[in-house]
Amino acid sequence: MILEVEKFLNKYQIQNKKAIVGFSAGPDSVTLAFILSKLAKKYNLEIILAYFNHNWRPDEAKLEQDFTLEFANKINAQYYFETAPSNCDKNEETARELRYQFFENVMKKFDCDIVFLAHNKNDNIETLVYRLVKGTGVRGLCSIPEKRDNYYRPLLNITKEEILKFIKENNLEYKIDSSNEDVKYKRNLIRKEILPIFDKINPNYLNNIENLILNAQMTRQIVDNELDELKKELLENNEINREKYLSKSKALRYEFLNNFLGDKLKYRNYKNIKKIDDFILENKSSQISLNRELFLKVKKNKIFFVKHNNYDK
């Protein structure tokens, strides 16, 4: 497993860096931090363990934070803690948003641009299943990327079973998050009740679904190359030429629109993309609300974003 992480570092040319590790005190992040500590001297890495307390489990969080400090000292790493506001929503989406904001804060504090996350192959499959149930397209089928922006996932091709075996072989301690057993959280439900059914159907389901993800990623690359060409043709100053847009096939329009809207539209599923494409088809001068802040507006053969309180501009 150390060799796999070393290959990852070489692939992305990561050396002479401060390296933040998203640390939960669980087996995955313990394994990742331990391996990086073994490679730190060779690659001149300065390791910082970053622990975020979601403020859901105060007693366990205190134990995890104490463990983080002890483990950081053991592997000669720095550490940093933050706690979520006590009045924040206690749900998976809010937790994720707060966690990534925390990582952004840590990068600024330590003046670095790399965060290692300990997602593994099982996490990747769980994410794919979750997206399938929620509704997704080719981009969603790509599941978790091994690198996105400043975030790197060296364990993404390693199974949970392999990680637990590594933990045992190296006599590493770790903490268990009790909330991982609660099936009211959708990912826990997938892991504990749905994936065992997959295993009964085909014990090799992890590798087979991983192949689906790899195929989707290659297809996505083809689509992205096509989108790059479309952007050159359709976009000027972040405005779409409506006439040229409507000259394209429905498949190209939908994919282009999906990319253009990005995170401005929370649920970019087929139904919502179709609704906006129909709006563009049917209107030469009007606007449709995307979120609390933005409209998508059609005017003078242009399609562009405008703030809710700023129609004319």
Residue frames relative to the residue before (quaternion, step in Angstrom):
aa qw qx qy qz dx dy dz
M 1.0000 0.0000 0.0000 0.0000 0.00 0.00 0.00
I 0.5973 0.5542 -0.3550 0.4584 3.57 1.09 -0.65
L 0.6343 0.5310 -0.3226 0.4600 3.58 1.03 -0.78
E 0.6313 0.5351 -0.3318 0.4528 3.59 1.05 -0.78
V 0.6670 0.4814 -0.3007 0.4826 3.57 0.96 -0.85
E 0.6292 0.5297 -0.3356 0.4592 3.58 1.05 -0.73
K 0.6169 0.5291 -0.3386 0.4742 3.59 1.04 -0.74
F 0.6332 0.5389 -0.3185 0.4552 3.55 1.03 -0.84
L 0.6544 0.5104 -0.3076 0.4654 3.59 0.92 -0.90
N 0.6608 0.4967 -0.3001 0.4761 3.56 1.01 -0.82
K 0.6200 0.5640 -0.3393 0.4271 3.58 0.99 -0.84
Y 0.7889 0.2887 -0.1430 0.5234 3.57 0.90 -0.93
Q 0.4190 -0.7514 0.4339 0.2674 3.56 1.32 0.34
I 0.2788 0.7685 -0.5147 0.2583 3.54 0.88 1.04
Q 0.3489 0.6932 -0.5674 0.2753 3.54 -0.49 1.23
N 0.8018 0.2362 -0.2059 0.5089 3.56 -1.26 0.45
K 0.5189 0.6443 -0.3811 0.4128 3.55 1.01 0.92
K 0.4025 -0.5816 0.6229 0.3342 3.47 -1.42 0.25
A 0.0994 -0.8215 0.5614 0.0042 3.57 -0.75 1.04
I 0.2152 -0.7678 0.5945 0.1036 3.55 -0.58 1.18
V 0.1335 -0.7656 0.6241 0.0805 3.57 -1.02 0.83
G 0.3653 -0.7010 0.5691 0.2263 3.56 -0.75 1.07
F 0.0356 -0.8575 0.5095 -0.0624 3.55 -0.23 1.31
S 0.1214 -0.8109 0.5715 0.0339 3.57 -0.72 1.12
A 0.4536 -0.6666 0.4352 0.4006 3.58 1.34 -0.33
G 0.5242 0.6238 -0.4145 0.4054 3.60 1.28 0.08
P 0.7353 -0.4562 0.2669 0.4244 3.61 -1.24 0.22
D 0.6454 0.5380 -0.3366 0.4251 3.61 0.97 -0.76
S 0.7318 0.4172 -0.2492 0.4779 3.58 0.74 -1.02
V 0.5811 0.5519 -0.3741 0.4666 3.60 1.14 -0.53
T 0.6529 0.5147 -0.3066 0.4635 3.57 0.94 -0.93
L 0.6777 0.4973 -0.2961 0.4535 3.58 0.83 -0.98
A 0.6750 0.4894 -0.3009 0.4630 3.60 0.85 -0.94
F 0.6427 0.5297 -0.3201 0.4515 3.58 0.98 -0.84
I 0.6713 0.4913 -0.2981 0.4681 3.59 0.89 -0.93
L 0.6594 0.5030 -0.3147 0.4616 3.59 0.91 -0.88
S 0.6226 0.5321 -0.3470 0.4570 3.59 1.06 -0.66
K 0.6422 0.5191 -0.3184 0.4655 3.58 1.10 -0.69
L 0.7279 0.4041 -0.2249 0.5063 3.58 1.16 -0.61
A 0.4278 0.7572 -0.4300 0.2425 3.57 1.29 -0.23
K 0.6790 0.4930 -0.3033 0.4516 3.58 0.87 -0.90
K 0.6633 0.5181 -0.3083 0.4433 3.59 0.91 -0.94
Y 0.7894 0.3030 -0.1466 0.5133 3.59 0.95 -0.89
N 0.3993 -0.7450 0.4516 0.2855 3.57 1.31 0.18
L 0.2968 0.7571 -0.5126 0.2755 3.54 0.76 1.13
E 0.2078 -0.7312 0.6370 0.1279 3.54 -1.07 0.84
I 0.1875 -0.8431 0.5001 0.0621 3.58 -0.33 1.26
I 0.0635 -0.7699 0.6348 0.0143 3.54 -1.04 0.94
L 0.2469 -0.7561 0.5891 0.1426 3.58 -0.72 1.07
A 0.1082 -0.8110 0.5746 0.0193 3.58 -0.66 1.13
Y 0.0548 -0.8162 0.5745 -0.0278 3.55 -0.44 1.28
F 0.1185 -0.7966 0.5915 0.0392 3.57 -0.82 1.07
N 0.2503 -0.7644 0.5831 0.1141 3.55 -0.75 1.13
H 0.2939 -0.7932 0.5099 0.1564 3.60 -0.41 1.22
N 0.4069 -0.7436 0.4437 0.2908 3.57 1.32 -0.11
W 0.4403 0.6719 -0.4651 0.3720 3.55 1.12 0.76
R 0.8037 0.1782 -0.0268 0.5671 3.57 0.99 -0.94
P 0.1815 -0.8544 0.4705 0.1252 3.62 0.46 1.16
D 0.6799 0.4889 -0.3104 0.4498 3.62 0.88 -0.86
E 0.6796 0.4720 -0.2863 0.4831 3.59 0.88 -0.94
A 0.6347 0.5496 -0.3338 0.4286 3.58 0.96 -0.84
K 0.6254 0.5306 -0.3396 0.4605 3.58 1.02 -0.75
L 0.6567 0.4967 -0.3059 0.4780 3.60 0.97 -0.84
E 0.6564 0.5111 -0.3075 0.4619 3.58 0.99 -0.84
Q 0.6500 0.5129 -0.3150 0.4639 3.56 1.00 -0.80
D 0.6375 0.5113 -0.3189 0.4800 3.58 1.01 -0.80
F 0.6455 0.5177 -0.3116 0.4672 3.56 1.02 -0.85
T 0.6199 0.5527 -0.3371 0.4434 3.59 1.00 -0.84
L 0.6505 0.5118 -0.3079 0.4691 3.57 0.95 -0.90
E 0.6735 0.4932 -0.2961 0.4643 3.58 0.89 -0.94
F 0.6808 0.4904 -0.2959 0.4566 3.57 0.90 -0.91
A 0.6104 0.5484 -0.3458 0.4550 3.58 1.04 -0.75
N 0.6585 0.4945 -0.3056 0.4780 3.58 0.95 -0.85
K 0.6383 0.5542 -0.3193 0.4283 3.56 1.02 -0.83
I 0.7777 0.3115 -0.1683 0.5195 3.60 0.95 -0.86
N 0.4804 -0.6990 0.4157 0.3284 3.58 1.29 0.30
A 0.4422 0.6703 -0.4622 0.3763 3.56 0.91 1.02
Q 0.4748 -0.6055 0.5393 0.3421 3.54 -1.32 0.25
Y 0.1620 -0.7797 0.5922 0.1228 3.58 -1.26 0.10
Y 0.0537 -0.7824 0.6201 0.0217 3.53 -1.26 0.49
F 0.1377 -0.8022 0.5796 0.0396 3.59 -0.95 0.93
E 0.0484 0.7397 -0.6705 -0.0302 3.53 -1.32 0.48
T 0.2406 -0.7597 0.5888 0.1357 3.56 -1.24 0.54
A 0.4872 -0.6637 0.4866 0.2922 3.57 -0.98 0.86
P 0.5972 -0.5533 0.4221 0.3988 3.62 -1.13 0.52
S 0.5477 -0.6522 0.4186 0.3153 3.58 -1.00 0.80
N 0.7188 0.4487 -0.2517 0.4675 3.60 1.16 -0.54
C 0.4376 0.7021 -0.4686 0.3098 3.61 1.21 0.20
D 0.6086 -0.5575 0.4178 0.3798 3.58 -1.22 0.50
K 0.3116 -0.7504 0.5576 0.1701 3.56 -0.99 0.85
N 0.4508 0.6464 -0.5034 0.3543 3.56 0.26 1.29
E 0.6995 -0.5146 0.3097 0.3873 3.56 -1.27 0.46
E 0.6647 0.5184 -0.3157 0.4357 3.58 0.93 -0.86
T 0.6663 0.4883 -0.2990 0.4777 3.58 0.92 -0.90
A 0.6246 0.5469 -0.3341 0.4462 3.57 1.00 -0.85
R 0.6574 0.5083 -0.3085 0.4630 3.58 0.95 -0.89
E 0.6605 0.5126 -0.3129 0.4507 3.60 0.89 -0.92
L 0.6723 0.4933 -0.2933 0.4675 3.57 0.94 -0.91
R 0.6369 0.5428 -0.3248 0.4407 3.58 1.02 -0.82
Y 0.7032 0.4463 -0.2835 0.4753 3.59 0.87 -0.87
Q 0.5911 0.5324 -0.3743 0.4766 3.59 1.13 -0.48
F 0.5985 0.5577 -0.3350 0.4675 3.54 1.11 -0.74
F 0.6687 0.4945 -0.3098 0.4608 3.60 0.87 -0.92
E 0.6193 0.5275 -0.3447 0.4684 3.58 1.05 -0.71
N 0.6393 0.5270 -0.3164 0.4621 3.57 1.01 -0.82
V 0.6602 0.5128 -0.3087 0.4537 3.57 0.95 -0.89
M 0.6356 0.5286 -0.3368 0.4506 3.58 0.97 -0.82
K 0.6573 0.4935 -0.3140 0.4752 3.59 0.99 -0.80
K 0.6580 0.5351 -0.3156 0.4256 3.58 0.89 -0.93
F 0.7858 0.3111 -0.1533 0.5121 3.57 0.92 -0.94
D 0.3916 -0.7560 0.4544 0.2618 3.57 1.32 0.18
C 0.5300 0.5945 -0.4397 0.4151 3.56 0.69 1.11
D 0.3306 -0.7782 0.5149 0.1415 3.54 -1.24 0.39
I 0.6484 0.4763 -0.3308 0.4932 3.59 1.16 0.55
V 0.0035 0.7561 -0.6544 0.0096 3.53 -0.96 0.99
F 0.2145 -0.7613 0.6010 0.1148 3.56 -0.77 1.07
L 0.0926 -0.7810 0.6168 0.0323 3.56 -0.93 0.97
A 0.4124 -0.7745 0.4476 0.1726 3.55 -0.99 0.91
H 0.2145 0.7757 -0.5619 0.1911 3.60 1.02 0.71
N 0.1816 -0.7941 0.5724 0.0938 3.58 -1.01 0.82
K 0.7586 -0.3815 0.2594 0.4601 3.58 -1.31 -0.03
N 0.6345 0.5301 -0.3340 0.4525 3.60 0.99 -0.77
D 0.6253 0.5308 -0.3307 0.4667 3.59 1.02 -0.81
N 0.6347 0.5515 -0.3190 0.4373 3.55 1.01 -0.87
I 0.6758 0.4824 -0.2860 0.4783 3.56 0.95 -0.93
E 0.6303 0.5349 -0.3322 0.4542 3.60 0.98 -0.83
T 0.6477 0.5222 -0.3132 0.4580 3.57 1.00 -0.86
L 0.6410 0.5247 -0.3228 0.4579 3.57 0.98 -0.83
V 0.6581 0.5019 -0.3098 0.4680 3.59 0.89 -0.93
Y 0.6379 0.5301 -0.3245 0.4548 3.58 0.95 -0.87
R 0.6832 0.4812 -0.2918 0.4653 3.60 0.91 -0.87
L 0.6052 0.5545 -0.3544 0.4480 3.57 1.05 -0.71
V 0.6793 0.4915 -0.2852 0.4643 3.56 0.93 -0.94
K 0.6907 0.4746 -0.2714 0.4733 3.59 1.03 -0.82
G 0.5114 -0.6078 0.4363 0.4228 3.55 1.19 -0.61
T 0.1804 0.7962 -0.5501 0.1760 3.58 -0.59 1.13
G 0.3501 -0.7041 0.5702 0.2377 3.53 -1.36 0.11
V 0.7958 -0.2709 0.1966 0.5046 3.57 -1.23 -0.41
R 0.6316 0.5365 -0.3438 0.4415 3.60 0.96 -0.79
G 0.6689 0.4989 -0.2984 0.4633 3.58 0.97 -0.82
L 0.6186 0.5495 -0.3384 0.4482 3.57 1.13 -0.66
C 0.5745 0.5899 -0.3784 0.4229 3.59 1.21 -0.37
S 0.2896 -0.8039 0.4720 0.2169 3.57 1.35 -0.24
I 0.7956 -0.2868 0.2101 0.4905 3.60 -1.08 -0.71
P 0.3277 -0.7425 0.5408 0.2211 3.64 -0.74 0.92
E 0.5023 -0.6477 0.4650 0.3346 3.59 -1.05 0.62
K 0.7762 0.0667 -0.0837 0.6213 3.58 1.28 -0.32
R 0.1377 0.7497 -0.6423 0.0807 3.52 -1.00 0.89
D 0.8212 -0.0624 -0.0211 0.5668 3.52 -0.61 1.19
N 0.8187 -0.2176 0.1736 0.5022 3.61 -0.69 -1.07
Y 0.6144 0.5806 -0.3248 0.4241 3.58 1.28 0.04
Y 0.0849 -0.8081 0.5822 -0.0293 3.55 -0.79 1.16
R 0.1220 -0.8070 0.5772 0.0268 3.58 -0.96 0.92
P 0.1482 -0.8500 0.5003 0.0717 3.61 0.16 1.24
L 0.7129 0.4616 -0.2619 0.4584 3.64 1.14 -0.48
L 0.3610 0.7958 -0.4486 0.1872 3.57 1.25 0.06
N 0.7266 0.4003 -0.2407 0.5038 3.60 1.13 -0.52
I 0.6016 0.5487 -0.3454 0.4666 3.57 1.29 0.24
T 0.4140 -0.7385 0.4787 0.2325 3.58 -0.82 0.98
K 0.6437 -0.5079 0.4095 0.4000 3.52 -1.31 0.37
E 0.6187 0.5558 -0.3378 0.4407 3.57 1.03 -0.79
E 0.6612 0.4979 -0.3027 0.4725 3.58 0.97 -0.86
I 0.6369 0.5302 -0.3261 0.4549 3.58 1.03 -0.77
L 0.6735 0.4888 -0.2980 0.4677 3.59 0.89 -0.90
K 0.6143 0.5316 -0.3410 0.4730 3.57 1.11 -0.65
F 0.6422 0.5176 -0.3116 0.4717 3.59 0.99 -0.87
I 0.6219 0.5486 -0.3270 0.4532 3.57 0.99 -0.88
K 0.6848 0.4888 -0.2817 0.4613 3.57 0.88 -0.97
E 0.6711 0.5165 -0.2988 0.4399 3.58 0.90 -0.95
N 0.7614 0.3592 -0.1892 0.5054 3.58 1.09 -0.68
N 0.4257 -0.7481 0.4289 0.2742 3.57 1.32 0.33
L 0.3073 0.7677 -0.4995 0.2585 3.55 0.97 0.91
E 0.3246 -0.7238 0.5743 0.2024 3.56 -1.02 0.79
Y 0.0229 0.7823 -0.6225 0.0080 3.56 -1.26 0.42
K 0.4048 -0.6933 0.5404 0.2518 3.55 -1.32 0.20
I 0.3179 -0.7336 0.5724 0.1820 3.54 -1.21 0.61
D 0.3283 -0.7279 0.5756 0.1761 3.55 -0.88 1.03
S 0.3779 -0.7636 0.4761 0.2179 3.61 -0.42 1.20
S 0.6013 0.5796 -0.3677 0.4090 3.61 1.12 -0.55
N 0.5429 0.6228 -0.3969 0.3999 3.59 1.25 -0.30
E 0.6500 0.5111 -0.3109 0.4686 3.58 1.27 -0.29
D 0.6044 0.5938 -0.3443 0.4044 3.58 1.23 -0.34
V 0.2731 -0.8120 0.4981 0.1342 3.59 -0.37 1.25
K 0.4458 0.6485 -0.4934 0.3705 3.61 1.18 0.22
Y 0.6263 0.4615 -0.3327 0.5329 3.58 1.29 -0.32
K 0.5312 -0.7068 0.3657 0.2906 3.54 -0.65 1.19
R 0.6582 0.5100 -0.3278 0.4464 3.60 0.94 -0.79
N 0.6236 0.5163 -0.3431 0.4763 3.58 1.07 -0.65
L 0.6243 0.5409 -0.3317 0.4556 3.57 1.02 -0.79
I 0.6443 0.5135 -0.3138 0.4720 3.57 0.99 -0.86
R 0.7040 0.4840 -0.2731 0.4422 3.56 0.83 -1.02
K 0.7769 0.4016 -0.1949 0.4441 3.56 0.83 -0.97
E 0.8144 0.2746 -0.1306 0.4943 3.60 1.04 -0.67
I 0.7214 0.4346 -0.2586 0.4732 3.59 1.04 -0.68
L 0.6956 0.4839 -0.2932 0.4427 3.61 0.77 -0.96
P 0.5931 0.5465 -0.3900 0.4443 3.67 1.01 -0.49
I 0.6076 0.5245 -0.3535 0.4804 3.61 1.15 -0.54
F 0.5986 0.5482 -0.3458 0.4707 3.58 1.06 -0.76
D 0.6564 0.5308 -0.3049 0.4410 3.55 0.95 -0.94
K 0.6392 0.5144 -0.3239 0.4712 3.58 1.07 -0.69
I 0.6543 0.5048 -0.3075 0.4718 3.58 1.07 -0.75
N 0.7833 -0.1183 0.1180 0.5988 3.56 0.95 -0.94
P 0.3617 -0.7656 0.4912 0.2041 3.62 -0.37 1.21
N 0.6820 0.4649 -0.2868 0.4864 3.59 1.22 -0.36
Y 0.2702 0.8214 -0.4756 0.1617 3.59 1.25 0.35
L 0.5964 0.5817 -0.3784 0.4034 3.63 1.01 -0.69
N 0.7057 0.4484 -0.2627 0.4815 3.57 0.84 -0.98
N 0.6518 0.5238 -0.3257 0.4413 3.59 0.99 -0.78
I 0.6751 0.4617 -0.2977 0.4925 3.58 0.97 -0.82
E 0.5887 0.5508 -0.3711 0.4607 3.59 1.11 -0.58
N 0.6264 0.5259 -0.3355 0.4674 3.61 1.04 -0.72
L 0.6089 0.5356 -0.3441 0.4732 3.58 1.08 -0.72
I 0.6448 0.5216 -0.3131 0.4627 3.58 0.97 -0.87
L 0.6631 0.5045 -0.3044 0.4616 3.59 0.94 -0.90
N 0.6403 0.5107 -0.3209 0.4757 3.59 1.02 -0.78
A 0.6451 0.5156 -0.3168 0.4665 3.57 0.99 -0.83
Q 0.6417 0.5257 -0.3275 0.4524 3.59 1.01 -0.78
M 0.6513 0.4930 -0.3214 0.4791 3.60 1.01 -0.72
T 0.6322 0.5141 -0.3260 0.4794 3.57 1.02 -0.79
R 0.6331 0.5447 -0.3200 0.4473 3.53 1.03 -0.86
Q 0.6269 0.5395 -0.3380 0.4492 3.58 1.04 -0.75
I 0.6290 0.5213 -0.3254 0.4761 3.58 1.04 -0.80
V 0.6579 0.5098 -0.2974 0.4678 3.58 0.95 -0.95
D 0.6592 0.5147 -0.3122 0.4507 3.60 0.92 -0.89
N 0.6275 0.5262 -0.3365 0.4648 3.59 1.02 -0.74
E 0.6479 0.5041 -0.3080 0.4808 3.58 1.03 -0.82
L 0.6491 0.5228 -0.3165 0.4529 3.58 1.00 -0.82
D 0.6030 0.5597 -0.3575 0.4419 3.59 1.04 -0.71
E 0.6688 0.4834 -0.2926 0.4832 3.58 1.01 -0.82
L 0.6372 0.5315 -0.3230 0.4552 3.58 1.01 -0.80
K 0.6263 0.5464 -0.3383 0.4412 3.57 1.00 -0.81
K 0.6344 0.5337 -0.3257 0.4545 3.57 1.00 -0.82
E 0.7134 0.4622 -0.2437 0.4670 3.55 1.06 -0.84
L 0.7965 0.3723 -0.1631 0.4477 3.59 0.84 -0.97
L 0.7483 0.4278 -0.2131 0.4601 3.59 1.07 -0.70
E 0.0971 0.7422 -0.6618 0.0419 3.50 -1.19 0.75
N 0.8266 -0.0499 -0.0252 0.5601 3.59 -0.62 1.16
N 0.6399 -0.5637 0.2980 0.4289 3.55 1.01 0.93
E 0.5644 0.5229 -0.4168 0.4840 3.58 1.12 0.73
I 0.3595 -0.7332 0.5413 0.2002 3.56 -1.00 0.89
N 0.3822 -0.6744 0.5803 0.2497 3.55 -1.05 0.81
R 0.3898 -0.7719 0.4516 0.2199 3.59 -0.33 1.27
E 0.6565 0.5257 -0.3194 0.4366 3.59 0.88 -0.89
K 0.6774 0.4713 -0.2909 0.4841 3.57 0.92 -0.89
Y 0.6104 0.5588 -0.3400 0.4468 3.57 1.06 -0.80
L 0.7152 0.4602 -0.2604 0.4570 3.57 0.83 -0.98
S 0.5933 0.5731 -0.3691 0.4282 3.61 1.22 -0.30
K 0.6149 0.5623 -0.3437 0.4331 3.61 1.24 -0.30
S 0.6240 -0.5339 0.4167 0.3898 3.54 -1.28 0.38
K 0.6465 -0.5262 0.3742 0.4064 3.57 -1.19 0.46
A 0.6336 0.5446 -0.3368 0.4341 3.59 0.97 -0.83
L 0.6809 0.4729 -0.2871 0.4799 3.59 0.93 -0.89
R 0.6332 0.5353 -0.3353 0.4474 3.59 0.98 -0.81
Y 0.6739 0.5051 -0.3013 0.4472 3.57 0.85 -0.96
E 0.6849 0.4754 -0.2969 0.4656 3.57 0.89 -0.89
F 0.6407 0.5165 -0.3208 0.4689 3.58 1.00 -0.81
L 0.6657 0.5082 -0.2958 0.4594 3.57 0.91 -0.93
N 0.6098 0.5526 -0.3330 0.4602 3.56 1.03 -0.81
N 0.6878 0.4739 -0.2667 0.4808 3.56 0.92 -0.94
F 0.6606 0.5294 -0.3024 0.4381 3.59 0.93 -0.91
L 0.6865 0.4892 -0.2820 0.4581 3.58 0.97 -0.88
G 0.1030 -0.8368 0.5300 0.0910 3.58 1.06 -0.75
D 0.8061 -0.2679 0.1975 0.4894 3.58 -1.03 -0.79
K 0.4315 0.6859 -0.4738 0.3447 3.60 1.25 0.23
L 0.7143 0.2887 -0.2040 0.6041 3.56 1.28 -0.43
K 0.4208 -0.7607 0.4298 0.2441 3.55 -0.38 1.26
Y 0.7970 0.1796 -0.0862 0.5702 3.59 0.85 -0.97
R 0.0581 -0.8238 0.5638 -0.0119 3.56 -0.08 1.31
N 0.2175 0.7775 -0.5555 0.1989 3.57 0.64 1.13
Y 0.7430 -0.4149 0.2771 0.4461 3.56 -1.32 0.18
K 0.6554 0.5427 -0.3151 0.4203 3.57 0.89 -0.96
N 0.7201 0.4451 -0.2587 0.4652 3.61 0.85 -0.93
I 0.6209 0.5165 -0.3442 0.4788 3.60 1.07 -0.68
K 0.6349 0.5246 -0.3232 0.4661 3.59 0.99 -0.82
K 0.6318 0.5434 -0.3293 0.4439 3.58 0.97 -0.87
I 0.7016 0.4554 -0.2741 0.4746 3.59 0.90 -0.90
D 0.6259 0.5196 -0.3397 0.4721 3.59 1.03 -0.73
D 0.6327 0.5177 -0.3275 0.4737 3.62 0.98 -0.80
F 0.6253 0.5386 -0.3330 0.4561 3.57 1.01 -0.80
I 0.6645 0.4967 -0.3021 0.4694 3.60 0.93 -0.88
L 0.6362 0.5399 -0.3195 0.4491 3.56 1.03 -0.80
E 0.7736 0.4137 -0.1745 0.4471 3.55 0.92 -1.01
N 0.7712 0.3396 -0.1674 0.5118 3.60 1.19 -0.35
K 0.2286 -0.7673 0.5869 0.1211 3.54 -1.04 0.89
S 0.7926 0.0531 -0.0320 0.6066 3.58 1.22 -0.36
S 0.4727 0.6245 -0.4833 0.3912 3.53 -0.06 1.34
Q 0.2455 -0.7608 0.5721 0.1834 3.59 -1.26 -0.09
I 0.1747 -0.7639 0.6140 0.0947 3.54 -1.25 0.57
S 0.4620 -0.7051 0.4664 0.2681 3.58 -0.88 0.93
L 0.2436 -0.7696 0.5780 0.1195 3.57 -0.99 0.95
N 0.7717 -0.1143 0.1133 0.6153 3.55 1.05 -0.85
R 0.7601 -0.3831 0.2498 0.4616 3.59 -1.22 -0.17
E 0.7461 0.4158 -0.2145 0.4738 3.59 1.17 -0.44
L 0.8270 0.2770 -0.0808 0.4826 3.58 1.00 -0.80
F 0.2196 -0.6848 0.6741 0.1685 3.46 -1.40 0.55
L 0.2617 -0.6378 0.6711 0.2726 3.51 -1.40 0.17
K 0.1087 -0.8382 0.5345 -0.0004 3.56 -0.55 1.19
V 0.1859 -0.7412 0.6351 0.1126 3.55 -1.17 0.75
K 0.2446 0.7576 -0.5702 0.2028 3.57 -0.74 1.07
K 0.8568 0.0011 -0.0332 0.5146 3.57 -0.97 0.94
N 0.7004 -0.4990 0.2528 0.4433 3.56 0.85 1.08
K 0.6237 0.5012 -0.3554 0.4832 3.59 1.22 0.44
I 0.1809 -0.7417 0.6365 0.1095 3.53 -1.23 0.66
F 0.1715 0.8033 -0.5414 0.1793 3.57 -0.59 1.11
F 0.5340 -0.6092 0.4841 0.3308 3.55 -1.36 0.22
V 0.0320 0.7765 -0.6292 0.0110 3.56 -1.14 0.65
K 0.5081 -0.6497 0.4712 0.3126 3.56 -1.04 0.76
H 0.6439 -0.5622 0.3646 0.3692 3.56 -1.12 0.68
N 0.7669 0.3530 -0.1888 0.5015 3.58 0.96 -0.79
N 0.6887 0.4557 -0.2450 0.5080 3.58 1.27 0.30
Y 0.0281 0.8715 -0.4894 0.0161 3.58 0.99 0.89
D 0.7212 0.4877 -0.2813 0.4037 3.57 0.62 -1.16
K 0.6734 0.4854 -0.3031 0.4680 3.59 0.95 -0.86
